[in-house]
């Protein structure tokens, strides 16, 4: 399976400056892709093709041709992704924004690795072979690296994509688990065998709250300064540091949460994971009178897309399939009598006597609707409550 590892490296100042220049050059390549796409569309009302785009960009920049092609391919992938999203009823914009910098990538024969020594080729410029860049990585990888990408996160790093040689495990199980994703409890899941698990997301909420508080303080200070002044840049560096640090903390806890859940699925011999589709829950909240400012902020901070992605690729390692399911009335309808009601507390209680944890109630309805095409009561056996901290 393909993996990516982000590592630090050492190089002299001249090479570091060249790497920053390459990032700016790749930003110009992206901007030219946007401009060319607009020009071709205005000219004939058609999209620029892959061949046409590569022909237009050829020989214009002092970097390796495969690095230029990688930026062009990312632009085309973004365009195709926007088209697919529009076919599903969404309305995102096609790539239009200009960038000052863009992450360069080296593939195939444009780089070589020997131990910790990484050599990045810059190709030919004005008929002459440019001197390659030599970096010393912080660690070596015992696998064959397929591509190299330069990224910036408070510092320059190298992302190495490689194949670890592991294949997806065969899964002969037949049972199913359903997940009701939530903002308070990140994962609430009910298994077909009656076991259930809840993993709280309160640590994630606290990180979001602290980040928002610090950003608000810095943005107030920045608003009193002249833009791009020395003091404004100082506050902006502090802002970027807070964003970077909080992003790493959130990523760590999301990985830990999804790992705990997938391991629980493996222990319960799971073949299929049903995930409630929450796409669009954070949109148009300003039009709803009952949605206050604090709730809108919580919904915008909810990282359900990353959670779904992490669960999917971790589950694939064990041969577990993930399926998205609609959540229509799964949190409102009673599986015992069919009565519908909105509950305010953490426990769902019905007039017929049915009572269940609110999130497990929703997960159970997702599961039974998939298995039996209607909502049914599940007899819960083992209930696990975990924290991702």
LINBELDA-V637550 format. One record per backbone hydrogen bond with DSSP energy under -1.0 kcal/mol. CO is the residue of the C=O (numbers start at 1). NH is the residue of the N-H. If there is no record, write none. Layout:
CO&NH / CO&NH
This chain:
1&164 / 3&162 / 5&160 / 7&158 / 8&138 / 10&136 / 12&16 / 13&17 / 14&18 / 15&19 / 16&20 / 17&21 / 18&22 / 19&23 / 20&24 / 21&25 / 22&26 / 23&27 / 23&102 / 24&28 / 25&29 / 26&30 / 27&31 / 28&32 / 29&33 / 30&34 / 31&35 / 32&36 / 33&37 / 34&38 / 35&39 / 36&40 / 37&41 / 38&42 / 39&43 / 40&44 / 41&45 / 49&53 / 50&54 / 51&55 / 52&56 / 53&57 / 57&60 / 61&63 / 64&68 / 65&69 / 66&70 / 67&71 / 68&72 / 69&73 / 70&74 / 71&75 / 72&76 / 73&77 / 74&78 / 75&79 / 76&80 / 77&81 / 78&82 / 79&83 / 80&84 / 81&85 / 82&86 / 83&87 / 84&88 / 85&90 / 86&89 / 104&150 / 106&148 / 107&110 / 110&121 / 112&119 / 114&117 / 116&137 / 117&114 / 118&135 / 119&112 / 120&133 / 123&130 / 125&128 / 128&125 / 133&120 / 135&118 / 136&10 / 144&163 / 147&161 / 148&106 / 149&159 / 151&157 / 155&153 / 157&151 / 158&7 / 159&149 / 160&5 / 161&146 / 161&147 / 162&3 / 175&271 / 175&272 / 176&192 / 177&274 / 178&190 / 179&276 / 184&201 / 186&182 / 187&199 / 188&180 / 189&197 / 190&178 / 191&194 / 194&381 / 195&191 / 196&384 / 197&189 / 198&386 / 199&187 / 201&205 / 202&206 / 203&207 / 204&208 / 205&209 / 206&210 / 207&211 / 208&212 / 209&213 / 210&214 / 211&215 / 212&216 / 213&217 / 214&218 / 215&219 / 216&220 / 217&221 / 218&222 / 219&223 / 222&225 / 226&229 / 229&233 / 230&234 / 231&235 / 232&236 / 233&237 / 234&238 / 235&239 / 236&240 / 237&241 / 238&242 / 239&243 / 240&244 / 241&245 / 242&246 / 243&247 / 244&248 / 245&249 / 246&250 / 247&251 / 248&252 / 249&253 / 250&254 / 251&255 / 252&256 / 253&257 / 254&258 / 255&259 / 256&260 / 257&261 / 258&262 / 259&263 / 260&264 / 261&265 / 262&266 / 263&267 / 264&268 / 265&270 / 266&269 / 271&321 / 272&177 / 273&323 / 274&179 / 275&325 / 278&281 / 280&283 / 288&291 / 292&296 / 293&297 / 294&298 / 295&299 / 296&300 / 297&301 / 303&307 / 304&308 / 305&309 / 306&310 / 307&311 / 308&312 / 309&313 / 310&314 / 311&315 / 312&316 / 315&318 / 315&320 / 316&319 / 317&169 / 321&273 / 323&275 / 325&277 / 327&330 / 329&333 / 332&341 / 334&338 / 339&334 / 346&358 / 348&356 / 350&353 / 354&350 / 356&348 / 357&361 / 358&362 / 359&363 / 360&364 / 361&365 / 362&366 / 363&367 / 364&368 / 365&369 / 366&370 / 367&371 / 368&372 / 382&196 / 384&198 / 386&200
